[in-house]
Amino acid sequence: MEQLILKQYNLLPRDLQKEVEDFIQSLFQKNMNQPIEKKAKPVQKMYKPRRAGFSKAKFEMSADFNAPLDEKMEPVQKIYKPRIAGFGKGKITMSADFNAPLEDFKDYM
């Protein structure tokens, strides 16, 4: 097994060999406290899987939870201002050469 690993390592490009060396070094640093003979513990999940619909908190619904909302809410009156024709006249102007080709697109024409 060791010879196979060494053979495969030698076939790798130098940059990948460096990655393998760094990985081995990180494994040594990570497991410095454990003796080599001791088998490593299986990797444990860092989080608990969550299930939809379950919560530690308790929620209580009010007795009228299913009552229609429109009975509970006060109506909001919308105030509309009357529109005045010609109110914005003279505020918007268009240049005289509006339909002329743009200079930015002269290369494409």
N, C-alpha and C positions, 0 to 999 in steps of 0.2 A: 504494500500500500504506500509506504513512504517513497519507494522508487517511482511509482506511478505519479505521485504528487510532484516529486522533484522533476520528472520528465515533462509534465504539463507546465510546471512553473517556467522551465527553461524555454518552452515554446512560445511563451507570452512575450509581447513587446515590452520594452524597458519601462514605459509608463505604467503598464498594468502590473508588472513585477513590483514596482514601487507601491502600488495600491495594496497588493497582497502583503507586503512587508509591513505597511502601516496598519493593516487589519490585524495581523498577528500581534503586533506590538500593542494595539488597543486591547486585544483579548488578554494579554499578559497583565496589563495595567488594571483591567477590570477585575481580574480574578487573582490579584496578589494575595489576598487573605486566605484563599482556599488552597490546601495542599494539592499537588498534581494528581495523586492517586485517587483522591475523592472525586466521585462523579458529581457533575454540576446538577443543581436542582432544575427541574423542568421550568421553563419560562412561564411565569404567571401573568395573567391578564392584568393590565394596569387599571382597568375600569370594570365596573359592573355593567353587564348588558341591561339596557332599559327596556321595559315593556310598556307599550302604549296603554293608557287608561289607568295606570297604577300610580298612586302618589302617597307620600307619607302624611300629608296634610289632609284634614277632613274639611269638606265643603258642605255647607248647608244652603239649600235653596229656599227662598222665601215662599210662603204659601201661595202667593199669587204669581208665581213664576210663569205659568202658562197663559196668563191673561194677556189679551191683545195690548200691544204697546200704545196704539193710538188713543186708548182710553186714559192712559196714565199721563201722556204728554199733553202739554198745553199747545194749542195751535199757534203757529208762528205766522204773523201777517207779513207778507212781502209788500214792500212799498215800491211801486213802479213810478218812475218819473216819466212824464209824457215826452215823447220824442219830438224834436223840433227839426223840421226839414231845413237843410242848408246851414246847420249849426257849425259845421267844420269847414265851410267854404273859405278858400284862401289859405288854409293851414297846410295843405299838401300841394306841392308843386312838382312837376316833372320837367326834366331837362329837355331842351329842344332836340338833342340828338339821342333821345331815348332808344329809338329803334336802330341806331347805327351800330355796326359791329364793334365789339370791344377790342382794345389794343392787345389785350392779353391773348386773344385767340387768332391774331393775324397770321401766326406761323401755321395754323391748321387750315387756313382758307386758301 
